[in-house]
Amino acid sequence: MERLLTIRPSRRLQGLTSAIFTEMNRRKKEVEARGVRVIDLGIGSPDQPPPPFVIEALTHAVQNVGNYGYPTSEGSPAFRKTVVRWYQHRFSVELDPEHEVLSLMGSQDGLAHLAQAWVDPGDIVLVPDPGYPIYFASVALAGGEIYPMPLREENDFLPDFSKIPDDVKKRAKLMVLNYPNNPVTAIAKDGFFAEVVSFAKENQLIVAHDLAYSELAFDGYRPPSFLMTPGAKEVGVEFNSLSKSFNMAGCRVGYLVGNRDIIRPLAIIKSNIDYGVFLAVQEAAVAAMEYDIANPGKNYNAAIYKKRRDVLLDGLRDNGWTIPKPQATMFVWARVPDGWTSETFAFALLEKAGVVVIPGNAFGAEGEGYVRIALVKPVDVLKEVILRIKKSGILSS
């Protein structure tokens, strides 16, 4: 094929792909080419379908010819009002559906564009390290500067604001947080969000909290909303999504709630990029939230992931790999055995056991020494994972 152009793509693309993810995918294909059935516990994509009532609502809505016009970019009135009802039901947080709710094509959509609405070249964004890759990529797209906040085991994987230099605080415009956390699965301890609000007010910065895993929690734990904290709405916003809670990842529907003045610039960005979420998908999301309001505590997803967590970690412990059980998310954050790096262990696990996990340093420098395991396979497959790892001898090498 003849090459027509010699010009290069934008330099921004250099910060948007992870070499580690690319390398894991390449190695996976090589192993599969040898005839091995690889078990992929890398990407956190739900393996279950949405509940039947969600599929029914979507089917009905797709047949409504009135749903095929352009939706409004901020979300339908019914969707926004239901988000308000759900936040009141779940967190006792009051919201204004007209000004404090914005629909999104999944929370990643909003996370990717928030920095463009608020960050100029030279502005600093405080980002957790390890962190979900879009946090870093969004800043690169906006031309801002990243200041990684280390999340370390000795501090319960919470950022230590006292370690942030004064000159960084002065230039920081935005801080991204995520609890329950992906990838480290940590939860926000009591009093942490109050500390966040105080820090944000003192340093005049915006807080963007990613609450994508609010409904995937175990052992009696109920993740709080950042907006429950007094003063939080004065400084912050919160993202949530139906992707994980109701297995609607492919539907691409989520939302942003909180401070109207922080939301408004993102709404302007969104109105120039797209026309919003397909109305049929919004109706399915409404059905999901309405069901949750009418049936509190009956989200079956959490029970599924808890069972998978217990089967996998109990089995690995019996084989000599002890990993703390997370109280939330669909992931396990596991320290690699002695003598391995994140990458060498993940590569060996793929080569010797045919199991894909993600090296921790794919999520930032502080992830070195760990791997992330996604609980996205049924119990019987996870039992096979345990058996494969045992037979591989990797834990005893």
TORFILO-224231 format. One record per residue (C-alpha): chain; x, y, z negated. Coordinates in Angstrom, 1 decimal, always signed. Example, Ala and Ser with C-alpha at 12.3 -4.5 7.8 and 13.67 -1.06 7.14 Angstrom:
# TORFILO-224231
+-------+--------+--------+--------+
! chain !   east !  north !     up !
+-------+--------+--------+--------+
!     A !  +12.3 !   -4.5 !   -7.8 !
!     A !  +13.7 !   -1.1 !   -7.1 !
+-------+--------+--------+--------+
END
This chain:
# TORFILO-224231
+-------+--------+--------+--------+
! chain !   east !  north !     up !
+-------+--------+--------+--------+
!     A !   +0.0 !   +0.0 !   +0.0 !
!     A !   +1.4 !   +3.3 !   +1.1 !
!     A !   +2.0 !   +5.8 !   -1.7 !
!     A !   +0.5 !   +9.2 !   -0.8 !
!     A !   +1.4 !  +11.3 !   -3.8 !
!     A !   +4.7 !  +11.9 !   -5.6 !
!     A !   +3.2 !  +14.1 !   -8.4 !
!     A !   +2.9 !  +12.6 !  -11.9 !
!     A !   +0.0 !  +12.3 !  -14.3 !
!     A !   -0.3 !  +14.7 !  -17.3 !
!     A !   +2.3 !  +14.2 !  -20.0 !
!     A !   -0.6 !  +13.8 !  -22.4 !
!     A !   -1.1 !  +10.2 !  -21.2 !
!     A !   +2.2 !   +9.3 !  -22.8 !
!     A !   +0.6 !   +9.5 !  -26.2 !
!     A !   -2.6 !   +7.6 !  -25.4 !
!     A !   -1.4 !   +4.0 !  -25.0 !
!     A !   +0.3 !   +1.7 !  -27.5 !
!     A !   +3.1 !   -0.3 !  -26.2 !
!     A !   +2.5 !   -2.9 !  -28.9 !
!     A !   -1.1 !   -3.5 !  -27.8 !
!     A !   +0.1 !   -3.8 !  -24.1 !
!     A !   +2.8 !   -6.2 !  -25.1 !
!     A !   +0.4 !   -8.4 !  -27.1 !
!     A !   -1.9 !   -8.6 !  -24.2 !
!     A !   +0.9 !   -9.5 !  -21.8 !
!     A !   +2.1 !  -12.3 !  -24.1 !
!     A !   -1.4 !  -13.6 !  -24.6 !
!     A !   -1.8 !  -14.0 !  -20.8 !
!     A !   +1.5 !  -15.9 !  -20.7 !
!     A !   +0.4 !  -18.3 !  -23.4 !
!     A !   -2.9 !  -18.9 !  -21.7 !
!     A !   -1.2 !  -19.6 !  -18.4 !
!     A !   +0.4 !  -22.6 !  -20.1 !
!     A !   -3.1 !  -24.0 !  -20.8 !
!     A !   -3.4 !  -22.9 !  -24.4 !
!     A !   -6.8 !  -21.9 !  -25.6 !
!     A !   -5.8 !  -18.7 !  -27.4 !
!     A !   -7.9 !  -17.6 !  -30.4 !
!     A !   -8.0 !  -13.8 !  -30.3 !
!     A !   -8.3 !  -12.1 !  -33.7 !
!     A !   -6.8 !   -8.9 !  -32.4 !
!     A !   -9.6 !   -6.4 !  -31.4 !
!     A !  -12.4 !   -5.6 !  -33.8 !
!     A !  -15.3 !   -6.2 !  -31.3 !
!     A !  -18.4 !   -7.9 !  -32.9 !
!     A !  -19.0 !  -11.4 !  -31.7 !
!     A !  -22.6 !  -11.5 !  -32.7 !
!     A !  -25.6 !  -10.0 !  -30.8 !
!     A !  -27.8 !   -7.2 !  -32.2 !
!     A !  -30.7 !   -8.3 !  -34.4 !
!     A !  -33.7 !   -9.5 !  -32.3 !
!     A !  -35.8 !   -6.4 !  -33.3 !
!     A !  -33.1 !   -4.1 !  -31.8 !
!     A !  -33.0 !   -6.1 !  -28.6 !
!     A !  -36.8 !   -5.9 !  -28.4 !
!     A !  -36.9 !   -2.2 !  -29.0 !
!     A !  -34.2 !   -1.7 !  -26.3 !
!     A !  -36.1 !   -3.9 !  -23.8 !
!     A !  -39.3 !   -2.0 !  -24.4 !
!     A !  -37.5 !   +1.4 !  -24.1 !
!     A !  -35.7 !   +0.4 !  -20.8 !
!     A !  -39.1 !   -0.3 !  -19.3 !
!     A !  -40.3 !   +3.2 !  -20.1 !
!     A !  -39.8 !   +5.2 !  -16.9 !
!     A !  -39.8 !   +8.4 !  -18.9 !
!     A !  -36.4 !   +7.5 !  -20.4 !
!     A !  -34.4 !   +7.8 !  -17.2 !
!     A !  -34.1 !  +11.6 !  -17.1 !
!     A !  -31.1 !  +13.5 !  -18.6 !
!     A !  -31.2 !  +13.2 !  -22.4 !
!     A !  -30.2 !  +16.2 !  -24.5 !
!     A !  -26.6 !  +16.2 !  -25.5 !
!     A !  -27.4 !  +16.7 !  -29.2 !
!     A !  -29.7 !  +13.7 !  -29.4 !
!     A !  -33.4 !  +13.2 !  -29.3 !
!     A !  -35.5 !  +14.7 !  -32.1 !
!     A !  -36.6 !  +11.1 !  -33.1 !
!     A !  -33.0 !  +10.0 !  -33.3 !
!     A !  -31.8 !  +12.9 !  -35.3 !
!     A !  -34.7 !  +12.8 !  -37.7 !
!     A !  -34.1 !   +9.1 !  -38.3 !
!     A !  -30.4 !   +9.7 !  -39.0 !
!     A !  -31.5 !  +12.2 !  -41.6 !
!     A !  -34.0 !   +9.7 !  -43.2 !
!     A !  -31.3 !   +7.0 !  -43.2 !
!     A !  -28.7 !   +9.3 !  -44.9 !
!     A !  -31.3 !  +10.2 !  -47.5 !
!     A !  -32.2 !   +6.6 !  -48.0 !
!     A !  -28.6 !   +5.3 !  -48.1 !
!     A !  -26.7 !   +8.1 !  -49.8 !
!     A !  -29.3 !  +10.6 !  -51.1 !
!     A !  -27.6 !  +13.2 !  -48.9 !
!     A !  -29.9 !  +15.9 !  -47.5 !
!     A !  -29.4 !  +16.9 !  -43.8 !
!     A !  -31.0 !  +19.3 !  -41.4 !
!     A !  -31.9 !  +17.4 !  -38.2 !
!     A !  -31.7 !  +20.5 !  -36.0 !
!     A !  -28.2 !  +21.7 !  -37.0 !
!     A !  -26.4 !  +19.0 !  -39.1 !
!     A !  -26.8 !  +16.0 !  -36.8 !
!     A !  -25.1 !  +15.4 !  -33.4 !
!     A !  -25.6 !  +12.2 !  -31.4 !
!     A !  -22.4 !  +10.6 !  -29.9 !
!     A !  -21.5 !   +7.8 !  -27.5 !
!     A !  -20.1 !   +5.9 !  -30.4 !
!     A !  -18.1 !   +7.5 !  -33.2 !
!     A !  -14.9 !   +7.2 !  -31.1 !
!     A !  -16.4 !   +9.7 !  -28.6 !
!     A !  -16.7 !  +12.3 !  -31.3 !
!     A !  -13.4 !  +11.5 !  -32.9 !
!     A !  -11.7 !  +11.9 !  -29.5 !
!     A !  -13.2 !  +15.3 !  -28.9 !
!     A !  -13.3 !  +17.0 !  -32.3 !
!     A !   -9.7 !  +18.1 !  -32.1 !
!     A !  -10.4 !  +19.7 !  -28.7 !
!     A !  -13.2 !  +21.8 !  -30.4 !
!     A !  -10.9 !  +23.0 !  -33.2 !
!     A !   -7.2 !  +22.5 !  -32.5 !
!     A !   -4.9 !  +24.8 !  -30.6 !
!     A !   -1.3 !  +24.2 !  -29.7 !
!     A !   +0.8 !  +24.7 !  -32.8 !
!     A !   -2.0 !  +23.7 !  -35.2 !
!     A !   -1.3 !  +20.6 !  -37.3 !
!     A !   -3.7 !  +17.7 !  -37.9 !
!     A !   -3.2 !  +15.5 !  -41.0 !
!     A !   -3.7 !  +11.9 !  -39.8 !
!     A !   -3.5 !   +8.7 !  -41.9 !
!     A !   -0.6 !   +6.4 !  -41.2 !
!     A !   -1.5 !   +3.6 !  -40.6 !
!     A !   -4.5 !   +4.8 !  -38.8 !
!     A !   -7.0 !   +4.1 !  -36.0 !
!     A !   -5.2 !   +5.0 !  -32.7 !
!     A !   -7.8 !   +7.5 !  -31.6 !
!     A !   -6.9 !   +9.8 !  -34.5 !
!     A !   -3.4 !  +10.2 !  -33.0 !
!     A !   -4.6 !  +10.3 !  -29.4 !
!     A !   -7.2 !  +13.0 !  -30.0 !
!     A !   -4.5 !  +15.4 !  -31.3 !
!     A !   -2.3 !  +14.6 !  -28.3 !
!     A !   -5.2 !  +15.4 !  -26.0 !
!     A !   -5.8 !  +18.7 !  -27.7 !
!     A !   -2.1 !  +19.7 !  -27.7 !
!     A !   -1.9 !  +19.8 !  -31.5 !
!     A !   +0.8 !  +18.5 !  -33.8 !
!     A !   +0.4 !  +15.4 !  -35.9 !
!     A !   +1.5 !  +15.2 !  -39.5 !
!     A !   +1.3 !  +11.5 !  -40.6 !
!     A !   +0.0 !  +11.0 !  -44.2 !
!     A !   +1.5 !   +7.7 !  -45.4 !
!     A !   -0.9 !   +5.1 !  -46.7 !
!     A !   +1.1 !   +2.9 !  -49.0 !
!     A !   +0.2 !   -0.1 !  -51.1 !
!     A !   +1.6 !   +1.4 !  -54.3 !
!     A !   -0.9 !   +4.3 !  -54.0 !
!     A !   -3.9 !   +2.0 !  -53.1 !
!     A !   -3.5 !   +3.1 !  -49.5 !
!     A !   -4.6 !   +6.6 !  -50.3 !
!     A !   -2.7 !   +9.7 !  -49.1 !
!     A !   -0.7 !  +11.6 !  -51.7 !
!     A !   -1.5 !  +15.3 !  -51.1 !
!     A !   +1.2 !  +16.4 !  -53.4 !
!     A !   +3.8 !  +15.1 !  -51.0 !
!     A !   +2.6 !  +17.3 !  -48.1 !
!     A !   +5.0 !  +20.3 !  -47.6 !
!     A !   +3.7 !  +23.8 !  -48.2 !
!     A !   +4.5 !  +24.9 !  -44.6 !
!     A !   +2.5 !  +22.0 !  -43.2 !
!     A !   -0.5 !  +22.8 !  -45.4 !
!     A !   -0.4 !  +26.4 !  -44.1 !
!     A !   -0.6 !  +25.3 !  -40.5 !
!     A !   -2.9 !  +22.4 !  -41.0 !
!     A !   -6.4 !  +22.9 !  -39.5 !
!     A !   -7.9 !  +19.5 !  -39.7 !
!     A !   -7.6 !  +16.3 !  -41.8 !
!     A !   -8.9 !  +12.9 !  -40.7 !
!     A !   -9.8 !  +10.3 !  -43.3 !
!     A !  -11.4 !   +6.8 !  -43.0 !
!     A !  -12.8 !   +4.8 !  -46.0 !
!     A !  -13.4 !   +1.9 !  -45.9 !
!     A !  -10.3 !   +2.0 !  -43.8 !
!     A !   -9.3 !   +0.5 !  -40.5 !
!     A !   -6.7 !   -1.0 !  -40.4 !
!     A !   -5.7 !   -1.3 !  -44.1 !
!     A !   -9.2 !   -2.1 !  -45.4 !
!     A !   -8.8 !   +0.1 !  -48.5 !
!     A !  -11.7 !   +1.8 !  -50.2 !
!     A !  -11.9 !   +5.3 !  -51.7 !
!     A !  -11.4 !   +5.1 !  -55.5 !
!     A !  -13.6 !   +7.1 !  -57.8 !
!     A !  -12.7 !  +10.8 !  -57.8 !
!     A !  -10.7 !  +10.6 !  -54.5 !
!     A !  -13.2 !  +12.5 !  -52.4 !
!     A !  -13.5 !  +15.2 !  -55.1 !
!     A !   -9.7 !  +15.6 !  -54.7 !
!     A !  -10.1 !  +15.8 !  -51.0 !
!     A !  -12.7 !  +18.6 !  -51.3 !
!     A !  -10.4 !  +20.6 !  -53.6 !
!     A !   -7.4 !  +20.2 !  -51.3 !
!     A !   -9.5 !  +21.2 !  -48.3 !
!     A !  -10.8 !  +24.4 !  -50.0 !
!     A !   -7.4 !  +25.3 !  -51.3 !
!     A !   -5.8 !  +25.0 !  -47.9 !
!     A !   -8.7 !  +26.1 !  -45.7 !
!     A !   -8.9 !  +23.0 !  -43.5 !
!     A !  -11.6 !  +20.9 !  -42.1 !
!     A !  -12.2 !  +17.3 !  -43.3 !
!     A !  -13.4 !  +14.7 !  -40.8 !
!     A !  -14.4 !  +11.5 !  -42.5 !
!     A !  -14.9 !   +8.3 !  -40.4 !
!     A !  -17.4 !   +6.1 !  -42.1 !
!     A !  -17.8 !   +3.4 !  -39.4 !
!     A !  -17.7 !   +0.5 !  -41.9 !
!     A !  -20.2 !   +1.9 !  -44.4 !
!     A !  -22.4 !   -1.2 !  -44.2 !
!     A !  -19.7 !   -3.9 !  -44.0 !
!     A !  -18.9 !   -4.3 !  -47.7 !
!     A !  -18.7 !   -7.2 !  -50.1 !
!     A !  -18.8 !   -8.3 !  -53.7 !
!     A !  -21.3 !   -5.7 !  -54.8 !
!     A !  -19.4 !   -2.8 !  -53.4 !
!     A !  -21.4 !   +0.0 !  -51.7 !
!     A !  -19.2 !   +2.5 !  -49.8 !
!     A !  -20.1 !   +6.1 !  -50.6 !
!     A !  -20.5 !   +8.9 !  -48.1 !
!     A !  -17.9 !  +11.7 !  -48.3 !
!     A !  -20.9 !  +14.1 !  -48.2 !
!     A !  -22.1 !  +12.8 !  -51.5 !
!     A !  -19.3 !  +14.7 !  -53.2 !
!     A !  -20.2 !  +18.2 !  -54.4 !
!     A !  -18.8 !  +20.8 !  -52.0 !
!     A !  -18.1 !  +18.3 !  -49.3 !
!     A !  -20.5 !  +19.8 !  -46.8 !
!     A !  -18.8 !  +23.2 !  -47.2 !
!     A !  -15.6 !  +21.8 !  -45.7 !
!     A !  -16.4 !  +18.6 !  -43.8 !
!     A !  -18.3 !  +16.3 !  -41.5 !
!     A !  -18.7 !  +12.6 !  -41.3 !
!     A !  -18.8 !  +10.2 !  -38.4 !
!     A !  -20.9 !   +7.0 !  -38.4 !
!     A !  -21.8 !   +4.4 !  -35.8 !
!     A !  -24.2 !   +1.5 !  -35.2 !
!     A !  -21.5 !   -0.5 !  -33.5 !
!     A !  -20.4 !   -2.6 !  -36.5 !
!     A !  -23.5 !   -2.4 !  -38.7 !
!     A !  -25.9 !   -3.7 !  -36.1 !
!     A !  -23.6 !   -5.3 !  -33.5 !
!     A !  -24.4 !   -2.5 !  -31.0 !
!     A !  -20.8 !   -1.8 !  -30.0 !
!     A !  -21.6 !   -2.0 !  -26.2 !
!     A !  -24.5 !   +0.4 !  -26.6 !
!     A !  -22.2 !   +3.2 !  -27.5 !
!     A !  -24.3 !   +5.1 !  -30.0 !
!     A !  -23.1 !   +6.9 !  -33.1 !
!     A !  -23.4 !  +10.4 !  -34.7 !
!     A !  -21.7 !  +13.2 !  -36.6 !
!     A !  -23.3 !  +14.8 !  -39.6 !
!     A !  -22.4 !  +17.5 !  -42.1 !
!     A !  -21.3 !  +21.2 !  -41.8 !
!     A !  -23.2 !  +22.9 !  -39.0 !
!     A !  -20.5 !  +25.3 !  -38.3 !
!     A !  -18.0 !  +22.5 !  -37.8 !
!     A !  -20.4 !  +20.5 !  -35.7 !
!     A !  -21.4 !  +23.4 !  -33.3 !
!     A !  -18.1 !  +23.7 !  -31.4 !
!     A !  -18.1 !  +19.9 !  -30.8 !
!     A !  -21.6 !  +20.1 !  -29.5 !
!     A !  -20.4 !  +22.8 !  -27.1 !
!     A !  -17.6 !  +20.5 !  -25.9 !
!     A !  -20.0 !  +17.6 !  -25.5 !
!     A !  -22.6 !  +19.7 !  -23.5 !
!     A !  -19.8 !  +20.4 !  -21.0 !
!     A !  -18.7 !  +16.7 !  -20.7 !
!     A !  -21.9 !  +14.6 !  -20.7 !
!     A !  -25.6 !  +14.6 !  -21.0 !
!     A !  -25.8 !  +12.5 !  -24.2 !
!     A !  -26.8 !   +9.0 !  -25.1 !
!     A !  -29.3 !   +7.1 !  -22.9 !
!     A !  -32.7 !   +7.5 !  -24.5 !
!     A !  -33.4 !   +3.8 !  -24.5 !
!     A !  -30.3 !   +3.2 !  -26.5 !
!     A !  -31.3 !   +6.0 !  -28.9 !
!     A !  -34.7 !   +4.2 !  -29.4 !
!     A !  -32.9 !   +1.0 !  -30.2 !
!     A !  -30.8 !   +2.8 !  -32.7 !
!     A !  -33.9 !   +4.3 !  -34.3 !
!     A !  -35.3 !   +0.8 !  -34.6 !
!     A !  -32.1 !   -0.4 !  -36.3 !
!     A !  -32.1 !   +2.4 !  -38.9 !
!     A !  -35.8 !   +2.2 !  -39.5 !
!     A !  -35.5 !   -1.5 !  -40.3 !
!     A !  -32.6 !   -0.8 !  -42.7 !
!     A !  -34.7 !   +1.8 !  -44.5 !
!     A !  -37.6 !   -0.6 !  -44.8 !
!     A !  -35.4 !   -3.6 !  -45.8 !
!     A !  -32.7 !   -2.3 !  -48.1 !
!     A !  -29.8 !   -4.7 !  -48.7 !
!     A !  -30.8 !   -7.1 !  -45.9 !
!     A !  -28.1 !   -6.3 !  -43.4 !
!     A !  -27.0 !   -9.8 !  -42.7 !
!     A !  -23.7 !   -8.8 !  -41.1 !
!     A !  -22.0 !   -8.2 !  -44.4 !
!     A !  -22.8 !  -11.7 !  -45.5 !
!     A !  -21.4 !  -13.1 !  -42.3 !
!     A !  -18.1 !  -11.3 !  -42.6 !
!     A !  -17.8 !  -12.1 !  -46.3 !
!     A !  -18.1 !  -15.8 !  -45.6 !
!     A !  -15.5 !  -15.5 !  -42.8 !
!     A !  -13.1 !  -13.5 !  -45.1 !
!     A !  -13.4 !  -16.2 !  -47.8 !
!     A !  -12.9 !  -19.2 !  -45.5 !
!     A !   -9.9 !  -17.7 !  -43.8 !
!     A !   -8.1 !  -16.3 !  -46.8 !
!     A !   -8.8 !  -19.2 !  -49.1 !
!     A !   -7.4 !  -21.5 !  -46.4 !
!     A !   -4.3 !  -19.4 !  -45.8 !
!     A !   -3.7 !  -19.2 !  -49.5 !
!     A !   -3.7 !  -23.0 !  -49.7 !
!     A !   -1.0 !  -23.0 !  -47.0 !
!     A !   +1.1 !  -20.6 !  -49.0 !
!     A !   +0.1 !  -17.2 !  -47.5 !
!     A !   -1.7 !  -15.2 !  -50.2 !
!     A !   -3.6 !  -12.2 !  -48.9 !
!     A !   -5.7 !   -9.8 !  -51.1 !
!     A !   -9.4 !  -10.1 !  -50.2 !
!     A !  -10.7 !   -6.8 !  -48.8 !
!     A !  -13.9 !   -5.3 !  -50.3 !
!     A !  -15.0 !   -3.9 !  -46.9 !
!     A !  -14.6 !   -3.8 !  -43.1 !
!     A !  -14.3 !   -6.6 !  -40.6 !
!     A !  -10.6 !   -6.9 !  -41.0 !
!     A !   -7.8 !   -8.3 !  -43.1 !
!     A !   -4.6 !   -6.4 !  -43.7 !
!     A !   -1.9 !   -8.9 !  -44.5 !
!     A !   +1.7 !   -8.5 !  -45.5 !
!     A !   +3.8 !  -10.7 !  -43.4 !
!     A !   +5.9 !  -13.5 !  -45.1 !
!     A !   +9.4 !  -12.7 !  -46.1 !
!     A !  +12.0 !  -12.6 !  -43.3 !
!     A !   +9.6 !  -11.4 !  -40.6 !
!     A !   +8.8 !   -8.0 !  -39.1 !
!     A !   +5.3 !   -7.2 !  -38.0 !
!     A !   +6.1 !   -7.8 !  -34.3 !
!     A !   +8.2 !  -11.0 !  -34.7 !
!     A !   +5.6 !  -12.6 !  -36.9 !
!     A !   +2.7 !  -11.7 !  -34.6 !
!     A !   +4.7 !  -12.9 !  -31.5 !
!     A !   +5.6 !  -16.2 !  -33.3 !
!     A !   +2.0 !  -16.7 !  -34.4 !
!     A !   +0.8 !  -16.4 !  -30.8 !
!     A !   +3.6 !  -18.6 !  -29.4 !
!     A !   +3.4 !  -21.3 !  -32.0 !
!     A !   -0.2 !  -21.3 !  -33.0 !
!     A !   -2.0 !  -19.6 !  -30.1 !
!     A !   -3.5 !  -17.0 !  -32.5 !
!     A !   -3.6 !  -13.3 !  -31.7 !
!     A !   -3.2 !  -10.7 !  -34.5 !
!     A !   -2.1 !   -7.1 !  -34.2 !
!     A !   +1.3 !   -6.0 !  -35.6 !
!     A !   +0.8 !   -3.4 !  -38.3 !
!     A !   +3.2 !   -0.9 !  -36.7 !
!     A !   +0.7 !   -0.6 !  -33.8 !
!     A !   -1.2 !   +1.7 !  -36.1 !
!     A !   +1.8 !   +3.9 !  -37.2 !
!     A !   +5.2 !   +3.5 !  -38.7 !
!     A !   +3.8 !   +2.8 !  -42.2 !
!     A !   +2.1 !   -0.3 !  -40.8 !
!     A !   +5.5 !   -2.1 !  -40.5 !
!     A !   +5.5 !   -5.3 !  -42.6 !
!     A !   +1.8 !   -6.1 !  -42.1 !
!     A !   -0.5 !   -7.5 !  -39.5 !
!     A !   -4.2 !   -6.8 !  -38.9 !
!     A !   -6.5 !   -9.8 !  -38.5 !
!     A !  -10.1 !   -9.2 !  -37.2 !
!     A !  -12.8 !  -11.5 !  -38.6 !
!     A !  -14.5 !  -11.8 !  -35.2 !
!     A !  -14.8 !  -15.5 !  -34.8 !
!     A !  -17.2 !  -18.0 !  -36.4 !
!     A !  -16.2 !  -20.0 !  -39.5 !
!     A !  -15.5 !  -23.2 !  -37.5 !
!     A !  -13.0 !  -21.2 !  -35.3 !
!     A !  -11.4 !  -19.7 !  -38.4 !
!     A !  -10.9 !  -23.1 !  -39.8 !
!     A !   -9.1 !  -24.1 !  -36.6 !
!     A !   -6.9 !  -21.0 !  -37.0 !
!     A !   -5.9 !  -22.2 !  -40.5 !
!     A !   -5.1 !  -25.7 !  -39.2 !
!     A !   -3.1 !  -24.3 !  -36.2 !
!     A !   -1.1 !  -22.1 !  -38.5 !
!     A !   -0.4 !  -25.0 !  -40.9 !
!     A !   +0.7 !  -27.2 !  -38.0 !
!     A !   +2.9 !  -24.5 !  -36.5 !
!     A !   +5.1 !  -24.5 !  -39.6 !
!     A !   +5.4 !  -20.7 !  -39.3 !
!     A !   +4.7 !  -20.1 !  -43.0 !
!     A !   +7.5 !  -22.4 !  -44.0 !
!     A !  +10.1 !  -21.3 !  -41.5 !
+-------+--------+--------+--------+
END
